[in-house]
Amino acid sequence: MLDAVSKAFFHGLARSRTIEVLASRYGMAKPASFGRRFIAGETLDEALAAARAVENGGMMITLDQLGECVTTLAEADAATRVYLDLVAAIVVSGVERNISLKLSQLGLDIDRAICTDNLRRILEASRPHNFFVRIDMEASSTVPLTLEIFKTLWDQGHRHVGLVLQSALYRSEEDARRLSAMGVRVRLVKGAYKEPRSVAHQKKAAVDTAFVRIMEGLLRDGTYPALATHDPVIIEAAKRFADASHIGRDRYEFQTLFGIRRDLQTALVSEGYRLRLYVPFGKQWFPYFMRRLGERPANVGFVLRAILKDR
């Protein structure tokens, strides 16, 4: 129950223009500002520098240009062009060719056909350069259409693309089975969105139990699953299941978020596990940042101390 209240509270704050203005003033102003703990930077150059540092630490990366829920076709086209520029810049930079995006950036809430075409443009530009493109899963109301658009392009031969599933949603276990049968690479997360009881587990214990159940199915039957969690109990459960099932460490990877549980990240790499960091960047960082606080309210103290220090 506390988890649901926390998510609701921070999702409410994310809609506050006053708080967004305050956060924008202090959050990324200096190298030590609080936003930079979780966001790689506001510019592509900053993100690429952060990505190189992550790779030098023995970890893999996926870059994500933050932004979501555009309201006009012009904004959707602009976001698509930003990702096309990102693809070109990554090729030149030499960092790993792995990106993540949200379909609401590309017009999901406006026009299905145009969103599909915008995603196709990105996949066609990235395929010759051996990119992997991950489609983030958003609020539950967008899941059916996201899956439909994904399948349309998958059936057209775009196989360098994968999906995210959220263990909080009741439907994800069946979605995982269907995607595994197709050979789709799935990234499994708990889920950061506030969802109604009718579609999602409300208690952390239920979300965690579902995560482990889906995780075991993906490890057993999936195609190179990505297990995205900072929960040490679940990570240990994944290790035990993989070892007991004779699943090699080259057949899956762990994923964590930039700036969160660096101790855990270091430990996984030192133990020889594959670890990928989700590296977000861009000027539209505030909604993402608030969801991270909702997942881990203990970070609020860190943020408040940083704001007082910056003033």
Secondary structure, DSSP 8 states (H G I E B T S, - for coil): -HHHHHHHHHHHHHT-HHHHHHHHHHTTSSTT-GGGGT---SSHHHHHHHHHHHHHTT-EEEEEE------SHHHHHHHHHHHHHHHHHHHHH-S--EEEEEGGGTTTTT-HHHHHHHHHHHHHHHGGGT-EEEEE---GGGHHHHHHHHHHHHHTT--SEEEEEETTBTTHHHHHHHHHHHT--EEEE---S---TTTB--SHHHHHHHHHHHHHHHHHHSSS-EEE---HHHHHHHHHHHHHTT--GGG-EEEEETTS-HHHHHHHHHTT--EEEEEEESS--HHHHHHHHHH-TTHHHHHHHHHHHH-
